Amino acid sequence: MKKLVLAASAIGLAAGLSFGMTAVANAAEPSLSKEDFEEAKTLYFQRCAGCHGVLRKGATGKSLLPEATKKLGQKRLEKIITLGTEGGMNNFDDVFNAEQIKKIATYIQLEPPQPPNLDLAEMKKRWKVLVKPEDYPTKPMHNRNWKNFFVVILRDAGKMAIIDGDKKETFVKVNTGYAVHVTKESSDGRFWFTMGRDGKMTKIDLWMDPPQVVAETQIAFDARDVAVSHYGEWKDKYVIGGGYWPPHFVVLDAKTMEPLKVVSTSGINVDGEYVREARVAAIYNTPKAPTWIVAVKELGQLWQVDYSDLDNLRIEYINSHKFLHDGFYDPTLQYFQIAANASNRMEVMDSVSRKFVASIETGKKPHPGPGANWIDPECGPVGGTVHLGEGKITVWGNDPKGHPDKAWKICYSVPTDGPGLFIRAHPNSPYVFADQTLHPEPAIQQSIKVLDKKTRKIVKTIHVTKVEKAVATHSEFNADGSEVWVSVWARGGKKDWLKGEIVVYDSKTLEEKARIKDLETPTGKFNVTIRSHHIT
């Protein structure tokens, strides 16, 4: 049975890199020809570096340095890559062929090549203004309800689909480049900034007819997140992108996308060890201050970066646990809740006082994605997460003022059929929706669980698709919360991409309402109103 492939870095292939070692001459040692080494290096960076690191020192995944991999040996490594492990590593036999698996197994027994850096001058060479800000339209050029648009990642096709949420139709597909990981909004929801796994950032204007990319640049060779300044006089002035490699964050002019400032995130982790590959896992704007929260994965630190004075940059370093991933705010937009998934915890910080608040043990590798908040009849306001390492929804109290005895404590947990990636809720729906994307059984990974907020019970399992090699993932509500949209990610080869679709359900009756078809590998989708108003 097949599992979802999570990690997909674009170093090598997208950047056209050629660095580091080639073949090992000693016949007694693992060796590859120059051509095979380059192929294996590219495959590793595309599919493995996200979990194991560019330098192969490990993070969410284990270290893959030669002293460990040589002990396992070629045949054992090939078996692990092919079948995966019980610890959560995906199987790759539906991604790589047998010869590619053999090459990667050999490659990880060799010394890792050293990747290049990317400085500010080089970023500016890659910066392009496609439409000047003074030429932007002053009002929407179409008659569509853009505040109910869904901005949808068509992952493997290198595109974003702009879908009309009222008409349930694709307005346009915009070329953005390799494997967009996430997109974030301007304060009013008009502009959307994408971050590709190859570090390419683009800016999309939803008012144009049709919407299009107006500027782009590249801030890293491998990256995951982006955010816009939303506070006070700096509203929509800056945009920030975070790199996996090089490990840094970059502040750009939000109007033109010109790179302005680079800050390295290499440093000392919470255990007192120096970490060169300290990657930016996620970035979020803070609604109550002129700052961003930058989650530095391997350091186990949340950096609160104050953008009110870039020349005299102020950063607060908040210690938590390793390894940081995705997060979301509580309903008051003061407390930030983020997964330290390899530590099996959700971490909480106060974005106003800029201090650490609590650590909650939830289960194996929590992964809330954009998260979910709702009202529980006993615990009051709560937050919830699914997990990468087990089939479970964990719920905790997150109202320290109104329910201090319940705050930052486990309220309850509910088993699901398998590990998942995303959980979502909306005040206008009585239910919470959780996917099970990581379970190896097709019938389970193609289904989502529906949790009743009042009874705390799973009331329905919705089988979203039966498309071969497809999974159900990433729920998102429409503007008024009356519908929940679920992606069908068809993960076969290019000929199967257009089997992808989005399935729309009534968020109260749970009845299917529509299927939006012919979408190439849809994954994350972001509703303009939901995201710009922080509705979870």
N, C-alpha and C positions, 0 to 999 in steps of 0.2 A: 504494500500500500504506500501511497505517496504522501509526503509532507510538504508544507509550504517552505519555499526558500526565502528566508528573511533578508540576509545580508547581501547587499549588492553595491559594491564600490566601483567607481568608474576610472580609477587611476590606470594609466597605461593605455587602454583602448581609446578613451575620449580625449585625453591630453596628448596622445602620440608620444609617450615618454619612452626613453631608452636609457636605462640606468642600471648600475650595479653589475653583479657577477654574471657569468654565463656558465660554461660547462666546467665540471670537475674532472681532472685528467686521470686521477688514480682509479684504476679499474676496480679496486677493492672497495671503493667508496661509491655511494649513490652518484650518478652522473647523468647529465642531459646535454644534448647538442645545443648549440647556440640558438637554433630555431625553436627547438622544443622548450628550452628555458624561457624564451620570450613568450611563447604561447602559454606556458604554465603560469608565468608571472602575471600575465593579463587576466587569465581565468581566476587566479587567486584574488587579485585586486577587485575584480568584478563581483565575486560571490562570497569571499571568505574574510576579507579585511575588516568588514564592518563589525564582526564579533571578535576576531582574533588579533586585529590590529595590523597596521601597515608594517610595523617592525616585528610582528609575530610574537609579541611578549604577552598577549592574552588580555582579556577584559571580561566581557560576558562569556566569551569562549575561552578555552584553555590556551596556555602558551604553546606555540608550535616551533620553538627553537630546536636546533638539531640535537642538543643533548637529551631532549625528551623524545623527539620523533624517531631518532635512530634506534632507541631501545624498543620501540614498537615494531619497527621493521616495515618493509615494503608491503607485504601481503596484508598485515594487520591494518595498516593505514588505508589501503585500498578498500578493505571491508568496511571500515568506519565511514569513509567518505561515501561509499555506495549505500549503506544501510542506515547511517545515522547512529545515535546513541540514546539510551534511556535518560540521559541527563539533559536532553533537550536539543541536541544537534540534529538538524534536518538531514534527511537522506538526499543524495544528489544524483541518483541514478536516472531521474527523469529530467535532469538538467545537463549533465555531462555524459558523453559516451565512455565506453570502457577504456579506450586509449587515453582520453583526457584525464580520467580518474587516475590512471597509472602515472601520467606525467605530473599531476599535482602531488600525488603521494611521494614521488621522488623529489619534487621541488621543495617541499617543506622539510626535507632532511638536509637541504643545503643551507648555507649561511644566507640570511635574508639580505637582498640588495638594499642600499640606502637611497631612499627617494629624495628628489630635489625640494628646495624651498620655492616659495613664490612671494616676491617682494612687491611693495607698493608700485614701483615703477613699471614692473611687468603687468600688474593688474590694470594699470591705466592704458597700457598698449592694447589690452583685450576689451576695453570699454568702448561701447558703441551707443550713440544717441540716434535712434531711428526716426523719432518724431520729436522735434523741439518742444519744450513745455509751452512756449508761447503759441504753438500751433494746436494745442489740445482744444477740443470742443468745449464750449462754455456751458453746454447743457447736453443731455442725452440726445444722440442723433437717431435713435430708434424709438419706437413706441412701446417697447416691451417693459415689463415690470422688473427692472434690473435688481431691485432689492430682494427679489425671490429667485435670483440666478443661483445656480450651483456651479462652482468652479471645480472641475473634476480632473484628477490626474489620470491620464492614459499612459501608464507607466512605461511599458516596453516600447510604445510607439513614439515616445519623446514628444508628447503633445498634451495640451490641456483642452478639455471640452468645456465650453460655456453652454450650460443647459438651462432653458427657460423652465422655471419651476411651475409656472402657471399652465403652460401649454404642453409640458412634458415632451419637449422636443429639443434636439441639439441645435443651437443657434450657429455655432462655429467651432471648429477645432483649430487651436492655435499652436504653431510649432514653437517649442521651448527648449528642445534638446534632450539629451540622454537622461532618462530615469529621474524625473522630478520626485523629490521625497516629500516636500510639503510646500504649502503656499500660505502667506499671511496677508492681511488686509490693511489698507489705510484706515484712518479713523472713521471715515464715512462709508467705507466699503467700496468705493469707486475703483481704486487701484489695487491690484493684487501682485505681490512679489513672490516669485517662485525660487526655490532652491533645488538644483539638481544634485544628484549624487556625484557628479563630476565637478561640483563647485561653481557651476554656471548659474548666475542669477538673472532673472528677467522681470520686467515690469509690464503689466497688462492693464490697459484702460478699458473698462466695461462700458463707457459711454460712447465709444466709437461704433460705427456701423459698417462691418461687424467689429467686435472687440479685437484688439491686436496688441502685439508687443511694441512698446515705444522706446525701450532702452534695455541694454544688457551688459554684463561684464562677467568675469570669472575671478573668484576670490580664493579658490583653493583647487586642489586636484581631487579631493574627496570631501564631501560636506553633507550636512543634514538639516540645518534650520536657518530661519530668517525671522526678523521681527521689525516693526516700524515704531517710531516714537509717537506716542499718543497723548502726551501730557502738555498742558499749558501752552506757552508761547513756542514750544518746540514741536507742537503737533504736526506730524507728517513732514518734519524737516529732515530727519535722518532715518536710514534703514541699516540694520546690522545683519551680517552673515557670519556663521560660525563654521570653522573648518575641522574636519577629522585629520586631514593632512594637507598642508602643514597645520599643526595644532595652534590655531590662533582665531581671533575674531577680527572682523573688519567693519568699520563704520563708513557708510557711503552717504552722499547727498541723495535724499529720497526723490527729488525732482528729476535730476539728471542721471543718477546712478554712478556718479563719479566716486571712485574710492578715495577716502580722505585719511583714514588712520588705521593702522594695524597694531594689534596687541597680542603678543605670544601668550599662550595658556600653559606652556611647559612650566613645571614648578614642583613644589613639595606637597605630597598628598597628606591625607589625614593621619597616616601612620608615620610621617616624618621621612618618607623616601622621595628622592628626586625622580620625577617621571617626565621623560622627554615627550612621549606620545600621550599627552593629556588632552583629550579631544573634546570639542564642544558638541555635546549631545543634543542640547535643546536651548532655545532662547525665547523669552516671553517679555512683553512689555508689562510694566506695572501701572495699573490704572490710577494709583494715588500718589505717584511721584515721577519725576523726570528720570526714570531709570529703566534698565532692562535687567532681567535675571538671566544670567548665563550659567548653564549647568555644565561644569567641567567633569566629564565622566570619570576618568581614572583618578582624579584627585579626590573625589568625594566631596567637592566643594561647590556651593552656589555663590557665584560672583554677582553682586548687585552693582551694576555699572551705571554711573551717573553721567548722562549725556548733556547736562546743562552747560558744561564748559569742557570742550574736547581738548583744549590746549593744556588744561590742568585737570586731567582725568582722575576722577575719584572712584575707587572700587572698594566695596566692603567684601571681605572674604568670610563666608559663612560655612563652617564645617558641618558635614552631615555623614553619610556613609557612601561606600562604593557599591555598584557603579551606577551613576545617575543616568536617567533616561527621559521619559516623557512626564508631563505634569499638567495641573490645572488649578484654577482658583476655587476657593469656597464661594458661596453666593454673595458674600459681602465684598468680594474682590480685594480683600486684605491679606488673607492667608493663602500661601502657595503650597500645593501638595504635589510632590514629585516622587516617582519610583526610584529607589536604589535597588534595581532588580536583582543583582547578584548577591545583595545582602538580605533579600527577602523582606524589604521594608518599604513603607511609604514615609517620606520625610516631609516635615511641615516647617515653613519659615514665615515670619511676619514681614511683609514687604513694606510696612510703614516704619516699624522700629528697626528693620533690617537685621533681625536676629533669628536664630534657630529656635523653634518652639517645641517640636515633638518628633519622635520616631515610633512608627507603628509596625509591628511585625504582622504581616498579612498572610503569607503563604509563599510558595515557590515562585520567585521571579515575577512580581507584580508588573503589569503593563496596562495602565489605564488609557493610553492614547490621550485624546482630548478630555477624557474623564466624564463623570456623571455626578450631579448633585440632585437630591430630592428630599422630601419630608417623610420621615418615618413616624408612625403613630406613637412609638415609645421613646425613641432617641432624638426626635426632632430633626433638624437639618443634618443630613449625612452625605458622605461621599462614598464612591465605590470604585472597585477595580476588578478586572479579570487578571489572569496570570499566564505567563509563558510556560511555566513548569508544571502546572496542574489544572484540572478542570474545576474552578471554584470562583465564585464571586464573593469578595470580602467587602463589608460595609462598616464604616466607622463614623462616629459623631464628629461634626466639624463646626459646632456653634459654641465657642467658649464663653460667650456673654449670656446667651439665653439658656443654655444647657451645660453648665460648667462640669457637672458630674459625668457627662457623657462624652465630652470633648476629647478628641484624639485617642479614643478607646474603641476597641472592636465592638460594634453593635451586634452583628450577626454575620454568618457566612452561609452560602448556599452552594451545594455541589452542582456542577454542570457535567456534560459528557466528555469535555476535553478542553485543553488549553486554548486561550483566545488572545486576541490582540486589542480589541476595542469594546468599550462600553459607553452607552449614551442614554440620556434621559431628557425630558422636557416637562416644564410645569403643566402643560396642557394635555399630557398623556398620563394615564394611570400606570404605565408600564416602564420598565427599564429593559433595554435591548443589549444583549451580549453575544458576540460571535464566538466561534470555536475553531477558528481558522487553522490552528496548529495540530489538530488531531489527525492521525494518519488515515482513518477510515473515511472514505468519500461521503458516506451518508451523514457523518457527524460534522465534518469540516464544511459541508455545504448547507448546514443548518444554523439558525440562530435561536437562542433561548430568550424567552420573554418572562421577566420577573414582575410579579404584582407588587407594587409599592406598599400596599396596605397589609396583605396577607403574608408577605415575605416568601412566597412560594413561586416556583416556576409553573406558570399556568399554560404555557404552550411552547412547543418546538416547531418552528417554521422551517420547512425544507425549501430553501430558496431556489435551488437549481439542481439539475441532473446532468449538466453539461460535463463531459469527460474532462478530467484534469482542470476543473474549475473549483473555486472555493467561494464561500460567502464571507464577506468582510466589510467592516467599516460602515456602521449605521450613521445617518445624519438626518435631522429633522428639517422640514421646510420652514418658511418664515413664521407661520402662526402655530407650528407644532401639531397640525392636524394630520401630517403624514410623516412616515419614516422611510428613508431611502436606503437600500442595501446594495452594495456592489457585488457583482458576479465577476470574479477575476479569472478569466480563462487563460491558463498559464502554459498552453501548448506552444508549438512553433508559430511562426508568422501566419501560416494558413489558418490557425485557430483563433487568432487575436480578435477578429470581429464577432466571435461567439460571445464576447463579453457584453454585459448589459447591466442596467440598474433596475431593480425591482422596487416598486412603490407600494407601501401598505398604509391603510388607515391606522393611525396611531391609537385609536380607541377600540375599534371593532376587530382589528388585525386582519381584515380582509384585503386581498390583493386588489390594487386599483389600476396599475399600469406597469408595462415593461418598456424601457427605453433601450432599444437594441442598437447593434452595429457600433459598439464602443470597444476600441482596442485596449484590452487589459486595464479596465477601470479599477482604481484602488481608492485612495482618499478622495473625499468630496467635501466641499465647504460652502455652506449656504451664506449668502451675503449678510442677511439680517442676523442669523444665529451667531455668526462669528464676530460681527462688528459690535454686537450687544452682549457678548460673553454669556450666552445662554447655554447652560448644560443641564 
